[in-house]
Amino acid sequence: MIHEDCVIVRDPEILGGMPVFRGTRVPFKNLLDYLEGGHTLDEFLEEFPSVTREAAIAALESR
């Protein structure tokens, strides 16, 4: 399922349909795991530079 306004997409061709940040192969779950593990958003963004701050915040807000 792909919508132009969504920052999180599911495509069976990408990681078996796992929700990922649009234009990347970074699973949304990675962000949740980082935050639940006590890490900051900045640490996540350093580790996954293909995800923008805006995309990460939008994904969390729409959750």
C-alpha positions in Angstrom: 0.0 0.0 0.0 1.5 3.3 -1.1 0.1 6.7 -0.6 1.9 9.9 -1.7 1.2 11.6 1.6 2.4 8.8 3.8 5.9 8.7 5.2 5.5 5.0 6.1 4.8 2.6 3.3 4.3 -1.1 2.9 5.4 -2.8 -0.3 5.7 -6.6 -0.6 8.8 -6.0 -2.7 10.6 -4.2 0.2 11.4 -6.2 3.3 8.4 -8.5 2.7 5.9 -5.8 3.2 7.2 -4.5 6.6 6.3 -0.9 7.1 9.3 1.3 6.1 10.1 4.9 5.7 9.2 6.0 2.2 12.2 5.9 -0.1 14.3 3.8 2.3 14.6 0.2 3.5 14.5 1.4 7.2 11.7 -0.2 9.1 9.5 2.1 11.2 9.9 -0.5 14.0 13.6 0.5 14.2 12.6 3.9 15.3 10.2 2.6 17.9 12.8 0.2 19.2 15.4 3.0 19.5 13.0 5.2 21.5 11.7 2.4 23.7 15.3 1.4 24.4 16.0 4.8 25.8 17.8 6.3 22.8 17.0 9.7 21.4 15.6 10.7 18.0 19.0 12.2 17.2 20.7 8.9 17.8 18.3 7.2 15.5 18.8 9.8 12.8 22.6 9.4 13.1 22.3 5.7 12.7 19.8 5.9 9.8 20.7 9.0 7.8 18.4 8.2 5.0 15.4 9.0 7.3 14.7 12.7 7.7 13.8 14.3 11.0 10.6 15.5 9.4 9.7 11.9 8.3 10.4 10.4 11.7 8.3 13.1 13.5 5.5 12.7 11.1 5.5 8.9 11.5 5.4 9.2 15.3 2.6 11.8 15.2 0.4 9.6 12.9 1.0 6.5 15.0 
